[in-house]
Amino acid sequence: MYIAVMRFLAAFLLGASLLVPAPAREKQVISDDHIHDEVMRRLVADPDVKGGNLQVEVKDGVVTLRGQVDSLKARSKAEKLTKKVRGVRNINDQLTLPQ
């Protein structure tokens, strides 16, 4: 009787462990190329930033923005747009304003 109960319990626990769902979606790593393309797309499309003259470099999710923007508003907007891109871990803002 003891052995039968133990077998039943072992089978029950094994079956129950198979019912536990795996994580629905493991954290995906976003490639630097994907981040670069998405940041550029957003900067170019924004009327305040007009990102055609900006350079974007991405290394391990850290985005470096270089180039000249027309105003503080454009600089701030460029940072905000960049922060919203999935996979961006940090921003190194090297944008300049006209003299």
N, C-alpha and C positions, 0 to 999 in steps of 0.2 A: 504494500500500500504506500509506504514512504517513497519508494522509488517511482511509483506511478505519479504521485503528487509532484515530486521534483521534476520529472520529465515534462509534466503538464506546465509547471511553472516556468521551466526553461523555454519551452516552446512559446508560451504566452509572452514572455519578455522579449524573445527574439522577434516575434511577430509585431509586437508593439514598437520595437525600435525601428522596424521597417516603415511604420506609419508616420514616424516623425519626419516632417518635410525638411528637405535641405534648404539652406537659405535661398529665398526666392531669386535674389540677384546679388551676386557677390560684387564688391566694389570694383568697378571697371577702371582701369588706368587709361586716361585720355592721353593720346600721343601729343607731343610737342607740335608736330605738323598740323594736327587738327586744331589745336589751340591757336596757332599762328593764323591759320586760314579764317577761323571764326572771328578772331579779334580784328583782322584786317577788313573782313566783310562788314562788321559793325561800324568800324571807324570811317570807312569810305562812304557808307550809306547815310551817316549822320550829317545833317546840314550844318550843325554848329562846329563840328570837328573838321569836316572836309579832309579826310585822312589820306588823300593821295600822296602827300609829301612826307608822310610819316614812315619810319622804319620800325618794324616789330621783330624782336628776337625772343625766342623762347628756349629755355634750358631747364629741364626738370620741372616744368610748370611755373617757373618764374619768368614773367614777361617783362622785357625791357622795351620802353617806348622812347624813341628818339625822333628828333625833327623839330620843326617850328610850327607852333599854332598861333592863331590870330589874337587870342585873348585868354584871360584866366578862366573864363567860362568854358572855352573850348578845351583847355587843359583839364579842368575838373571833369568835364563830360567824358573825355577820353579815358580817364581813370575809371569812372563809374561804368562805362561800357565794357571796359576790359575786365573789371572785377566780376561782372555778371556772366562771363564765359565759364562754362563748366570745365573744371580741371586747372584753373588758374589758382596757384598757391600764394603768389606774392607779385607785386608790381614794383619795378624799378623805373621810376618816372624821371627821364632825362629830357623831357620836352622843354623847349625854350620859347620865349616870347620875343616879339620884335623889339629892337632897341629904340 
